[in-house]
């Protein structure tokens, strides 16, 4: 149903000099969906996230959040419409305590349900083993805890849709599995989740649908079995170390 679309890109194009980073991308993510985006390095995954969130502006095409055209809106304005983003490079404040980091998001700007947003945040804090009163300096946390802290910080803004860029990079299998379980719990509580990830084990464990990007274009979409069993996908992606 059209009115169930949480996030949409229509004929989106982006070029950096002579490099085509997004080539007529069309993408629809339904409310309550947990979607994974995969593809080889340079496929345009992080660029797509930057365009969806307003970090980069499209050269042409449109971005919609719940049928509202946000193409010309700034990043903070899209946050107010319920979009959250975590980055490849962790953005937590390393000199501040865990508790101070968690207190930073100003949830009054969110468009989502505050009660439901708080429930989701609580799920993340418990699942990730984070104490909102922890006075430990964030810079002293191990890598995986720092990743979990940033995800929790974004959830503190009570988004309805969250875009997560390579959440399990550098994590052990156990940490990766724990991340997957928490994201599935959040999704069960109505959070729309879009994840860029290289770890196929993780993708298989969480994705309801998978979008494959290749050379800045949507190459194919489908469920996990369709994607991992596709011979062309294996050639362009799964055969590269996976």
C-alpha positions as CSV (number, residue, x, y, z in Angstrom):
1,X,0.0,0.0,0.0
2,X,1.3,3.4,-1.0
3,X,0.5,5.0,2.3
4,X,2.6,2.5,4.1
5,X,5.9,3.7,2.6
6,X,8.2,5.2,5.3
7,X,11.1,6.2,3.0
8,X,11.4,6.5,-0.7
9,X,13.9,7.6,-3.3
10,X,12.6,8.4,-6.8
11,X,15.0,8.5,-9.7
12,X,17.8,9.8,-7.5
13,X,21.1,10.8,-9.1
14,X,24.3,12.0,-7.6
15,X,27.7,12.6,-9.3
16,X,31.0,13.6,-7.7
17,X,33.0,15.0,-10.6
18,X,33.3,12.2,-13.1
19,X,32.1,9.5,-10.6
20,X,28.5,8.5,-10.7
21,X,27.7,7.6,-7.1
22,X,23.9,7.3,-7.6
23,X,22.5,6.4,-10.9
24,X,18.7,6.7,-11.2
25,X,18.0,4.9,-7.8
26,X,14.5,4.0,-7.0
27,X,13.9,2.6,-3.5
28,X,10.8,2.1,-1.3
29,X,11.0,1.0,2.3
30,X,7.7,0.2,4.0
31,X,6.8,1.2,7.6
32,X,7.9,-1.5,10.0
33,X,10.3,-3.1,7.6
34,X,13.8,-4.3,8.3
35,X,15.7,-3.9,5.0
36,X,19.4,-4.6,4.3
37,X,21.4,-2.9,1.5
38,X,24.4,-4.8,0.3
39,X,26.9,-4.4,-2.6
40,X,30.6,-4.3,-3.3
41,X,32.8,-1.4,-2.2
42,X,32.0,1.7,-4.3
43,X,28.5,0.5,-5.1
44,X,27.0,3.7,-3.7
45,X,25.6,2.4,-0.4
46,X,26.9,5.2,1.9
47,X,26.1,7.8,-0.7
48,X,22.5,6.7,-0.8
49,X,22.3,7.0,3.0
50,X,23.8,10.5,2.8
51,X,21.2,11.5,0.2
52,X,18.3,10.0,2.1
53,X,19.3,11.9,5.3
54,X,20.2,15.2,3.6
55,X,24.0,15.1,4.3
56,X,24.4,15.3,0.5
57,X,21.9,16.9,-1.9
58,X,20.7,15.0,-4.9
59,X,21.6,16.3,-8.4
60,X,18.1,15.2,-9.6
61,X,15.3,13.1,-8.3
62,X,13.3,13.2,-5.0
63,X,13.4,11.9,-1.5
64,X,10.1,11.2,0.4
65,X,9.5,10.5,4.1
66,X,6.0,9.3,4.7
67,X,4.8,10.8,1.4
68,X,6.3,14.2,2.3
69,X,8.9,15.5,-0.2
70,X,12.0,16.3,1.8
71,X,14.4,16.7,-1.1
72,X,15.2,20.3,-0.3
73,X,15.1,19.9,3.5
74,X,18.3,20.0,5.6
75,X,19.4,17.1,7.7
76,X,18.1,18.5,10.9
77,X,14.7,19.0,9.3
78,X,14.6,15.4,8.2
79,X,15.4,14.4,11.8
80,X,12.3,16.3,12.9
81,X,10.4,14.1,10.4
82,X,11.5,11.0,12.2
83,X,14.8,10.0,10.5
84,X,17.8,8.8,12.4
85,X,21.3,7.9,11.1
86,X,24.4,6.2,12.5
87,X,27.6,6.6,10.6
88,X,30.5,4.3,9.5
89,X,32.7,6.4,11.7
90,X,31.5,6.5,15.3
91,X,30.2,10.0,16.3
92,X,29.9,9.5,20.1
93,X,31.6,12.2,22.2
94,X,34.6,10.3,23.5
95,X,35.5,12.8,26.2
96,X,32.0,12.7,27.7
97,X,30.6,9.9,29.9
98,X,28.1,7.3,28.6
99,X,25.3,9.0,30.5
100,X,26.2,12.4,29.1
101,X,26.2,11.0,25.5
102,X,22.8,9.4,26.1
103,X,21.4,12.7,27.4
104,X,22.4,14.7,24.3
105,X,19.6,13.8,21.9
106,X,16.8,16.4,22.2
107,X,13.8,14.2,21.6
108,X,11.3,17.1,21.6
109,X,12.3,17.6,17.9
110,X,11.2,14.1,17.0
111,X,7.9,13.5,15.1
112,X,7.4,10.0,16.5
113,X,5.5,8.7,19.5
114,X,7.5,9.6,22.6
115,X,6.2,6.7,24.7
116,X,7.0,4.1,22.0
117,X,10.3,5.8,21.3
118,X,11.3,5.5,25.0
119,X,10.3,1.9,24.9
120,X,12.6,1.3,22.0
121,X,15.4,3.1,23.7
122,X,15.0,1.0,26.8
123,X,15.0,-2.2,24.7
124,X,18.3,-1.1,23.2
125,X,19.9,-0.1,26.5
126,X,19.0,-3.4,28.1
127,X,20.0,-5.5,25.0
128,X,23.3,-3.7,24.6
129,X,24.0,-3.7,28.3
130,X,24.3,0.1,28.6
131,X,23.6,1.9,31.8
132,X,22.1,5.4,31.3
133,X,23.8,6.4,34.6
134,X,27.2,5.1,33.6
135,X,29.9,7.8,34.3
136,X,32.6,5.9,32.3
137,X,34.2,8.1,29.6
138,X,32.9,6.9,26.2
139,X,36.5,6.9,24.9
140,X,37.3,4.0,27.3
141,X,34.6,1.7,25.9
142,X,35.6,-1.2,23.7
143,X,34.7,-0.8,20.0
144,X,31.5,-2.8,20.1
145,X,30.1,-0.9,23.1
146,X,30.9,2.4,21.4
147,X,28.9,1.2,18.3
148,X,26.0,0.3,20.6
149,X,26.2,3.6,22.3
150,X,25.9,5.5,19.1
151,X,22.9,3.5,18.0
152,X,21.3,4.2,21.4
153,X,22.0,7.9,21.1
154,X,20.2,8.0,17.8
155,X,17.2,6.1,19.3
156,X,17.2,8.8,22.0
157,X,15.9,11.1,19.4
158,X,12.8,8.9,19.1
159,X,13.0,8.3,15.3
160,X,10.4,6.3,13.4
161,X,13.0,5.2,10.8
162,X,16.7,4.6,11.5
163,X,19.4,4.2,8.9
164,X,22.4,2.2,10.2
165,X,25.7,2.2,8.2
166,X,27.7,-1.0,8.8
167,X,26.8,-1.5,12.5
168,X,28.8,-4.7,12.9
169,X,32.1,-3.6,11.4
170,X,35.0,-4.8,13.6
171,X,32.7,-6.9,15.9
172,X,33.1,-10.5,16.9
173,X,30.5,-13.1,15.9
174,X,29.0,-13.0,19.3
175,X,28.8,-9.2,19.3
176,X,27.4,-9.3,15.8
177,X,24.7,-11.7,16.8
178,X,23.8,-9.6,19.8
179,X,23.4,-6.6,17.5
180,X,21.2,-8.5,15.2
181,X,18.9,-9.7,18.1
182,X,18.5,-6.1,19.4
183,X,17.7,-4.8,16.0
184,X,15.1,-7.5,15.5
185,X,13.5,-6.6,18.8
186,X,13.4,-2.9,17.9
187,X,11.8,-3.8,14.6
188,X,9.2,-5.9,16.4
189,X,8.3,-2.8,18.3
190,X,7.5,-0.9,15.1
191,X,10.9,0.7,14.2
192,X,11.6,0.9,10.5
193,X,15.2,-0.1,10.0
194,X,17.5,0.3,6.9
195,X,20.9,-1.3,7.3
196,X,24.0,-1.2,5.1
197,X,26.1,-4.2,5.9
198,X,28.8,-6.4,4.4
199,X,28.4,-9.3,6.8
200,X,26.2,-11.8,5.0
201,X,25.7,-13.9,8.2
202,X,24.2,-10.8,9.8
203,X,22.1,-10.0,6.7
204,X,20.7,-13.5,6.6
205,X,19.7,-13.3,10.3
206,X,17.8,-10.0,10.2
207,X,16.7,-9.0,6.7
208,X,13.1,-9.2,5.6
209,X,14.2,-7.9,2.2
210,X,17.5,-7.2,0.6
211,X,18.5,-4.5,-1.9
212,X,21.7,-5.0,-3.9
213,X,23.5,-1.9,-5.2
214,X,26.0,-2.1,-8.0
215,X,27.7,0.8,-9.7
216,X,25.3,3.3,-8.2
217,X,22.2,1.4,-9.3
218,X,19.7,-0.9,-7.7
219,X,20.8,-4.2,-9.2
220,X,18.2,-6.5,-7.7
221,X,15.8,-6.7,-4.7
222,X,14.3,-9.7,-3.0
223,X,14.2,-11.9,0.1
224,X,17.5,-13.3,1.5
225,X,17.1,-16.7,-0.3
226,X,16.5,-15.0,-3.7
227,X,19.4,-12.7,-3.3
228,X,22.0,-15.2,-1.9
229,X,21.0,-17.7,-4.5
230,X,21.2,-15.4,-7.5
231,X,24.2,-16.2,-9.7
232,X,24.7,-12.6,-10.8
233,X,24.8,-11.4,-7.2
234,X,27.4,-14.1,-6.4
235,X,29.6,-12.8,-9.2
236,X,29.4,-9.1,-8.2
237,X,29.3,-9.4,-4.5
238,X,29.1,-12.7,-2.7
239,X,32.2,-14.1,-4.4
240,X,34.3,-11.3,-3.0
241,X,35.5,-12.8,0.3
242,X,32.0,-14.0,1.2
